[in-house]
Amino acid sequence: PYYIDLNQNLYLQVYLHSSDPNLVVFVEACMASPDPHDFSTLTYNILENGCGDSSYATYSFPDSHFARFKFNAFEFISRHPLVYLQCELVVCRLRDYSSRCYQGCISRSKRDTS
């Protein structure tokens, strides 16, 4: 476990273990849950479609097997003694600018109610 106080930044890093230098990794989504076995009932989306909440920031390392990011500890933590993270990663070919890894944040378009 990693202990952190409310409103403190939490820094994370993912690393793609591969000897292929032509691969990159991208963090597509991350969510938090107080239950390590249930990421559907009570969750908080920290990152969705490559878009983070207001406290989310990436530390880009282009052409890298690393993805580094941070977010601010939120109210979820004060209501639950433990919070678990689950992230979805995408692996792409290096410099394939049409791939998901190079598109960044994709905000969903809103539908017209009429």
N, C-alpha and C positions, 0 to 999 in steps of 0.2 A: 504493500500500500504506500501511497504517497500522500502526506498530510499537507493541507493547504487551508488558509483562512479565507473567509468571505472577502471578495473584492481583490484578492491577490491573483496575479497572473500565473497561469499554469502553462509551461512550455513543453511541447511534445515534438518528437521526431520519429519518423518512420524511415526504414532503410530497406531497400530492395536488395536482397542477397542474390546477386547474379554476377557471373563473370562476363556477361555480355555488355560491353560498353555502349551499345546502341539502344538501351532501354532507359526510360524515365518513369518516375512514379508521380501520381497526382492524387490528392485527397479529395474524393468526390462528396463524402458525407460523413458526419460524426454526430452521434447522439449520446445522451447520458440517461441513465436509469438507476434507480435505487436497487433494482433486482438484476443480478447478473444473468438470469435465465429468461428475463422478460423485457424485451425492447419494443413492446407494442402497447402495453397498458398505460404506464406512466413514464413518459419520456420528455426530454427537452432536446430539440434539434440545435446543435451548436453550428453545424454546417450542413447545408442541403443544396444539391446541384452546384457544388463548388462555391456557394455563397454563404458567408458566415454572418453571425449576429454582429452587433455593433462593437463587441469586444474582441472579435476574431481578427487575427492578422497573420499573414504568411511571411516567411523569410525565404525568399526564392533563391534557389541555387540552380540556375539553368543547366540543362544537360547533365542532370545528376540523378543518382540513385537515392538521394535524400529528399524528404519532404519535411519541412519544419514549420511549425505554427504555434500560436498561443491563443488563449482565450482567458477571460476573467471568471474567477469562481463566482457562482451565482447563488441565488436564494435556495435553490434545490438542496445545496449542501447543508444549510442550517436546519432544514426540516428532516433530513435523513443523515444518519451517521456515516453512511458509505454511499458513494456514487460510482457507478461503473460506466466506462466509455466503450463504445463500439464504433469503429470507423470503416468506411468502404473506400477501398483504394482502386485506382485504375493504373495499369501498366501499359505504356505505349512505346512505339518506336521513336527513337531520337529524331528530332526535327521533322516529324510527320505533323505538319501544322494543321491538317484536317482532322487529326485525332482529338479525342476528348481531353487529353492532357494539356493541349495548347489553347483550349477554348475558354478556360477560366470560369468565372461566375456566369451561370445561365439562369437569369431570373425568368420565372414563369409568367407568361402573359395573362392578364386578368380577363375574364369573360364578361361580356356585356350582359346585364340583367334583363334587358329588353328582349 
